[in-house]
């Protein structure tokens, strides 16, 4: 599926499924490979939250570069 409307997205999320927006679509196997690459590195804060990562840990990678 390429697109889901707002109300339907809310219904999907209530079932603990989190849709990802991929406007151009693509082969499921390629999209899963991209997703796995993100998961093995540093997932975005919204995904880390779903995975149970604390707020402090989620945001540590998003501080200014001078905190290195």
N, C-alpha and C positions, 0 to 999 in steps of 0.2 A: 504494500500500500504506500502511496506517495504522500497523501495528505489526509488529515482528520481535522474536523472543525473543533472549535473551543469546547462546547458542551460535551461533545463525544469524547474529546481528550480527557476531560474531567472524569467521565464515567470509566474510561479505560484505566486511568491512574488509581481510581478507587478499588480496582481489582488487583492492585500491585503490579501492573504492567506499565512500563514507562516508555512511551513511543519516542523515537528519535526522528527529528526532521531531516529528511534527505530529499530535497526538492528535485534533484536530477534523477532520483531513483537509482537503480543499478541491480546487479546480481547479488542475491542474498549472501552468497559465500564471500564475495569481495567486501561487502559492508561489514560482515562479521569479522573478517580479518582486520579491517581498520579499527573496529571497536575493540578487539582483543589487544591491539597495539596500544591504544589509549589506556586500557585497563591495566596493562603491565607497566606502564610508565606512571604518569601522574593524572589520574582521572579529574575531570572538572569538578568544582565544588558541589554542584547539584548532585552529581553521581556519587561522590564521596559521602555526602550526607545520607543517601539511600543505603550505602554500604556500612553505615554506622561509624564513620570516622568523625572524631570530635571537631567542633568548629575551629579550635585553635590549630589542629593538625591540617584541616582543610585549607586554611587561609595562609599557612606559613610559606607556601610557594608563591604567594601573590603579593608579598611585601616588596618594598623598593629594593633595587639591586645592591644598595650600599649596606644592607644587612647581611649579605653573603655568607 
